[in-house]
Amino acid sequence: MPPGLLEQFTKETGIKVIYSTYESNETMYAKLKTYKDGAYDLVVPSTYYVDKMRKEG
């Protein structure tokens, strides 16, 4: 992600982005399962993991 992009987005929209990364799909999925619904607006798993997540709901 280009430096300053999130700051520019916040400046233009007033929406603060909380950006976090993960080391693996499994780590990301574990985080999703421990947080309440709506904790994340967007996640970007690897393609193969999308089907697994879809099947599990």
Rosetta constraint file for C-alpha pairs under 8 A:
AtomPair CA 1 CA 5 HARMONIC 7.15 0.50
AtomPair CA 4 CA 8 HARMONIC 6.06 0.50
AtomPair CA 5 CA 9 HARMONIC 6.17 0.50
AtomPair CA 6 CA 10 HARMONIC 6.21 0.50
AtomPair CA 6 CA 16 HARMONIC 7.99 0.50
AtomPair CA 6 CA 17 HARMONIC 6.61 0.50
AtomPair CA 7 CA 11 HARMONIC 6.13 0.50
AtomPair CA 8 CA 12 HARMONIC 6.14 0.50
AtomPair CA 9 CA 13 HARMONIC 5.96 0.50
AtomPair CA 9 CA 14 HARMONIC 7.66 0.50
AtomPair CA 9 CA 15 HARMONIC 7.31 0.50
AtomPair CA 9 CA 16 HARMONIC 7.99 0.50
AtomPair CA 10 CA 14 HARMONIC 4.83 0.50
AtomPair CA 10 CA 15 HARMONIC 4.94 0.50
AtomPair CA 10 CA 16 HARMONIC 5.27 0.50
AtomPair CA 10 CA 17 HARMONIC 7.10 0.50
AtomPair CA 11 CA 15 HARMONIC 7.86 0.50
AtomPair CA 22 CA 27 HARMONIC 6.24 0.50
AtomPair CA 22 CA 28 HARMONIC 5.64 0.50
AtomPair CA 23 CA 27 HARMONIC 6.40 0.50
AtomPair CA 23 CA 28 HARMONIC 7.56 0.50
AtomPair CA 24 CA 28 HARMONIC 6.32 0.50
AtomPair CA 25 CA 29 HARMONIC 6.04 0.50
AtomPair CA 25 CA 45 HARMONIC 5.98 0.50
AtomPair CA 25 CA 46 HARMONIC 6.93 0.50
AtomPair CA 25 CA 49 HARMONIC 6.91 0.50
AtomPair CA 26 CA 30 HARMONIC 6.12 0.50
AtomPair CA 27 CA 31 HARMONIC 6.31 0.50
AtomPair CA 28 CA 32 HARMONIC 6.32 0.50
AtomPair CA 28 CA 45 HARMONIC 7.76 0.50
AtomPair CA 29 CA 33 HARMONIC 6.21 0.50
AtomPair CA 30 CA 34 HARMONIC 6.35 0.50
AtomPair CA 31 CA 35 HARMONIC 6.45 0.50
AtomPair CA 32 CA 36 HARMONIC 7.97 0.50
AtomPair CA 32 CA 39 HARMONIC 7.81 0.50
AtomPair CA 32 CA 40 HARMONIC 7.70 0.50
AtomPair CA 35 CA 39 HARMONIC 6.09 0.50
AtomPair CA 45 CA 49 HARMONIC 6.12 0.50
AtomPair CA 45 CA 50 HARMONIC 6.41 0.50
AtomPair CA 46 CA 50 HARMONIC 6.76 0.50
AtomPair CA 47 CA 51 HARMONIC 7.64 0.50
AtomPair CA 48 CA 52 HARMONIC 7.32 0.50
AtomPair CA 49 CA 53 HARMONIC 6.27 0.50
AtomPair CA 50 CA 54 HARMONIC 6.09 0.50
AtomPair CA 51 CA 55 HARMONIC 6.17 0.50
AtomPair CA 52 CA 56 HARMONIC 6.37 0.50
AtomPair CA 53 CA 57 HARMONIC 6.14 0.50
